[in-house]
């Protein structure tokens, strides 16, 4: 906001006083009825002889000549001087980390505002000559050297310039918003078309149909856990009733993958340590190992997915959104499409370019659909990458919560692995955090205040790789 210069009214000279003209000093002013006229009316009348005011300013003001690229002012400098661009053009910039963003150009006859003649306000942008230019300085010395009519003329022109600049920036903002929305819509349409093409691939379907299905007992356990009425005893009894589930559970818990000091000898002991969700995560993850080939690619996906599964579970618990068991399952199976695509590459090396175009999220979702997993799980997997390029309104309502949980879980996982936030796809992050009742939080807040504390509460039940990341 401009702080206007206010001058005290001067008393008229005494009648007997002898006043000698002095061209270097300001002539004495006598109060007239005009000075008592409302400011609004005076501002409307000032400007009839606009050329005369400018001539006056040019005669007594300071003109600065600038070469192209020369700076008029820089960010952080006192904003105690305004300018009139007499000729040439002045570009306004924001400069950060050696990157420059142009905010617009002041052409000839433009007025550039000062903020505060006392110098307490500072420039928040930078300005430099776009070409050889001349500017007239509107500083405190000049403003103290002119009569009231010219001073009012200056303030009127500065105000007019500020209004025009605000209108221009609002128009640019609206145009940019429309352009950005058009770009988002275009990307969404392109990605949706790519997903549709992947769904209709006979090549992928041939591989998917050959992958062994998950054990029936594992599917039964999943159905039990997604039923809110299921009790802990029912889960224990189901695991006990299938020797293969019991064997897989106890073998995994007593391996180097977990760090228990004592040997886990029975299912009840396992449930007391991990909770039935933890038991389920182990059973499900080991079932995936049995169904898919044990390749380096699978082991990498498996470790990452197991970690994300625990993070998704923690997010669901901490936010009170979604069913923790279902979110944990989605975390476990979300990357299986990568395994299928890897198998496709191995079996069809000459079709590498075609396979590269497949949407791995869709391929993974089709595998899970073939395995008869609940629709909410495979649909969430299919849309898992959508938050990277589209707002929440474009996600099907029935899987929006699950999609948001998985998206945030993957971001938290990458931060735990020291990936810089600058490299993460977070354009619509706040939109998806609002689905978890965390609107306004940063990713750092979510990880440090919500997710990590929840995970540390059950540190002993975490896989060693995730416990190591948490420190």
PyMOL commands that set and color helices and strands:
alter all, ss='L'
color gray80, all
select helices_A, chain A and resi 33-36+39-45+50-60+140-143+148-199+202-208+216-225+232-241+243-253+267-291+296-319+324-333+336-347+349-355+360-370+375-382+386-388+392-394+397-416+421-423+429-436+443-456+459-461+464-470
alter helices_A, ss='H'
color red, helices_A
select strands_A, chain A and resi 62-66+71-73+82-87+90-96+99-106+111-112+126-129+133-138
alter strands_A, ss='S'
color yellow, strands_A
deselect
rebuild
show_as cartoon
